[in-house]
Amino acid sequence: MSSQHFVVAAQDRSWHFSFKGDLTGPYSSREEAVAAAIEEASKLDDNEVEVVVQDADLKTETVWRPNQAKPAS
């Protein structure tokens, strides 16, 4: 598993993503936050970086890894 994660989560009725302690957002939807996190993750030269979504119960789901097609918007 990668040690670098972009974590997308809801906070205060909006969506954000965090990476290495930096919070980015707000976004009006989960999809917008995921797309923004994927865009930033794609800029890294790391084949093991991941974008994960964290739900209210703190469970995570990996939604993107390098060399994976971007999800349809």
Contacts in CASP RR format, 6 or more apart in sequence:
PFRMAT RR
TARGET T0000
AUTHOR 0000-0000-0000
METHOD contacts of the structure
MODEL  1
MSSQHFVVAAQDRSWHFSFKGDLTGPYSSREEAVAAAIEEASKLDDNEVE
VVVQDADLKTETVWRPNQAKPAS
1 48 0 8 1.000
1 50 0 8 1.000
2 46 0 8 1.000
2 48 0 8 1.000
2 49 0 8 1.000
2 50 0 8 1.000
2 65 0 8 1.000
3 48 0 8 1.000
4 19 0 8 1.000
4 20 0 8 1.000
4 44 0 8 1.000
4 46 0 8 1.000
4 48 0 8 1.000
4 49 0 8 1.000
4 50 0 8 1.000
5 19 0 8 1.000
5 49 0 8 1.000
5 50 0 8 1.000
5 51 0 8 1.000
5 52 0 8 1.000
6 17 0 8 1.000
6 18 0 8 1.000
6 19 0 8 1.000
6 37 0 8 1.000
6 38 0 8 1.000
6 40 0 8 1.000
6 41 0 8 1.000
6 49 0 8 1.000
6 50 0 8 1.000
6 51 0 8 1.000
6 52 0 8 1.000
7 17 0 8 1.000
7 18 0 8 1.000
7 19 0 8 1.000
7 52 0 8 1.000
7 53 0 8 1.000
7 54 0 8 1.000
7 60 0 8 1.000
8 15 0 8 1.000
8 16 0 8 1.000
8 17 0 8 1.000
8 30 0 8 1.000
8 33 0 8 1.000
8 34 0 8 1.000
8 37 0 8 1.000
8 51 0 8 1.000
8 52 0 8 1.000
8 53 0 8 1.000
8 54 0 8 1.000
8 63 0 8 1.000
9 15 0 8 1.000
9 16 0 8 1.000
9 17 0 8 1.000
9 18 0 8 1.000
9 53 0 8 1.000
9 54 0 8 1.000
9 55 0 8 1.000
10 16 0 8 1.000
10 30 0 8 1.000
10 56 0 8 1.000
11 26 0 8 1.000
12 26 0 8 1.000
14 25 0 8 1.000
14 26 0 8 1.000
14 27 0 8 1.000
14 28 0 8 1.000
15 25 0 8 1.000
15 26 0 8 1.000
15 27 0 8 1.000
15 28 0 8 1.000
15 29 0 8 1.000
15 30 0 8 1.000
15 32 0 8 1.000
15 33 0 8 1.000
16 23 0 8 1.000
16 24 0 8 1.000
16 25 0 8 1.000
16 26 0 8 1.000
16 27 0 8 1.000
16 33 0 8 1.000
17 23 0 8 1.000
17 24 0 8 1.000
17 25 0 8 1.000
17 33 0 8 1.000
17 34 0 8 1.000
17 36 0 8 1.000
17 37 0 8 1.000
17 40 0 8 1.000
17 51 0 8 1.000
18 24 0 8 1.000
19 37 0 8 1.000
19 40 0 8 1.000
19 41 0 8 1.000
24 36 0 8 1.000
24 37 0 8 1.000
24 40 0 8 1.000
25 33 0 8 1.000
25 36 0 8 1.000
27 33 0 8 1.000
27 36 0 8 1.000
30 53 0 8 1.000
31 73 0 8 1.000
34 51 0 8 1.000
34 53 0 8 1.000
34 63 0 8 1.000
34 64 0 8 1.000
34 71 0 8 1.000
35 70 0 8 1.000
35 71 0 8 1.000
35 73 0 8 1.000
37 51 0 8 1.000
37 64 0 8 1.000
38 51 0 8 1.000
38 63 0 8 1.000
38 64 0 8 1.000
38 70 0 8 1.000
38 71 0 8 1.000
41 49 0 8 1.000
41 50 0 8 1.000
41 51 0 8 1.000
41 64 0 8 1.000
41 66 0 8 1.000
42 66 0 8 1.000
46 66 0 8 1.000
47 66 0 8 1.000
47 67 0 8 1.000
48 65 0 8 1.000
48 66 0 8 1.000
49 65 0 8 1.000
49 66 0 8 1.000
50 62 0 8 1.000
50 64 0 8 1.000
50 65 0 8 1.000
51 62 0 8 1.000
51 63 0 8 1.000
51 64 0 8 1.000
51 65 0 8 1.000
52 60 0 8 1.000
52 61 0 8 1.000
52 62 0 8 1.000
52 63 0 8 1.000
53 60 0 8 1.000
53 61 0 8 1.000
53 63 0 8 1.000
54 60 0 8 1.000
55 61 0 8 1.000
63 71 0 8 1.000
64 70 0 8 1.000
64 71 0 8 1.000
END
